[in-house]
């Protein structure tokens, strides 16, 4: 029996990130953070809606391709670097009614919003999880037809393992706590191997268009093409014998390809960043910019032409359990450690909080998720360290 869906904390998280990027761009104009509003001003004061190209959504993947590996559960899969990967128990938000309450959520992969802005899609996401506590029969039962199932049963063969699946649709009523959210589409797969139930779930929610007054309406996404885009990630999965003793031995259970493990031209000495903290590493999305947002060029460290460089950003966020003073101290301490690392390896300060060596730049920026424009403060709990590397030749970063 499905439980009522909850308000989307996933969407709230996305909005907080967008707000931080917007504030960061105001504090440091040299950082060119793009936003994607839905309307633009045109001469005469008329507001004109600018449609996105739906085709960009179906070709969203960009290199380099990264690999997630979990040795404890014997699972790995590849995914595009421009998708947003969250590790661990990331909130399901509006998709909270997942039927397997014993699932251990390992990773959440999202298509960047820049690809679906202007369409009727609201969130496109892939959940990857395991359940090592249930039988093969119970695993199969997770995707057995129920009152929410739509269409015929599904099947995928992944690394020789058979996955059964189903489509589910929840039609919007346009009322209640989910106002603003339209239909919710889910495609769930489950397969059993080596005593573990492996689960993949692709979710897409649409906006409630009855609550939007947009001339011409929104671009309608092709659900089958979106599902195919995310299924392409599932099909890269590999399954090996789980190693539950890995955690007991003190080994790190999960690993995601690091920038210096790709063919991108990143100096190996910057590998030392990995030992300083647990970073959220962000690659360029390659998302098409909104047609009304100007594309600014700026000089990195006052010398490098930004159009010739690829930014890879390492983001640290201080724990929300820290008070403002402790958060500031944690960020300042990490800044000092990063500064010591780059200076020791030959980077020289080119301008404030920006270092240069050869053709690679290292830039610093502080931000906060604790304050709003209506309640300004001096607390900084976010540090971003951006590496600007020369744009590689076409095909070099595969």
HELIX and SHEET records of a PDB file:
HELIX    1   1 UNK A    9  UNK A   27  1                                  19    
HELIX    2   2 UNK A   55  UNK A   58  1                                   4    
HELIX    3   3 UNK A   93  UNK A   95  5                                   3    
HELIX    4   4 UNK A  113  UNK A  115  5                                   3    
HELIX    5   5 UNK A  136  UNK A  141  1                                   6    
HELIX    6   6 UNK A  176  UNK A  178  5                                   3    
HELIX    7   7 UNK A  209  UNK A  211  5                                   3    
HELIX    8   8 UNK A  223  UNK A  234  1                                  12    
HELIX    9   9 UNK A  245  UNK A  248  1                                   4    
HELIX   10  10 UNK A  259  UNK A  261  5                                   3    
HELIX   11  11 UNK A  268  UNK A  275  5                                   8    
HELIX   12  12 UNK A  306  UNK A  308  5                                   3    
HELIX   13  13 UNK A  324  UNK A  344  1                                  21    
SHEET    1   A 2 UNK A  39  UNK A  41  0                                        
SHEET    2   A 2 UNK A  47  UNK A  49 -1                                        
SHEET    1   B 4 UNK A 238  UNK A 239  0                                        
SHEET    2   B 4 UNK A  75  UNK A  80 -1                                        
SHEET    3   B 4 UNK A  65  UNK A  70 -1                                        
SHEET    4   B 4 UNK A 254  UNK A 256 -1                                        
SHEET    1   C 7 UNK A  84  UNK A  87  0                                        
SHEET    2   C 7 UNK A 104  UNK A 110 -1                                        
SHEET    3   C 7 UNK A 121  UNK A 131 -1                                        
SHEET    4   C 7 UNK A 196  UNK A 207 -1                                        
SHEET    5   C 7 UNK A 181  UNK A 193 -1                                        
SHEET    6   C 7 UNK A 161  UNK A 170 -1                                        
SHEET    7   C 7 UNK A 149  UNK A 158 -1                                        
SHEET    1   D 6 UNK A 280  UNK A 282  0                                        
SHEET    2   D 6 UNK A 309  UNK A 317 -1                                        
SHEET    3   D 6 UNK A 382  UNK A 390 -1                                        
SHEET    4   D 6 UNK A 360  UNK A 367 -1                                        
SHEET    5   D 6 UNK A 354  UNK A 357 -1                                        
SHEET    6   D 6 UNK A 348  UNK A 351 -1                                        
SHEET    1   E 2 UNK A 299  UNK A 300  0                                        
SHEET    2   E 2 UNK A 304  UNK A 305 -1                                        
END                                                                             
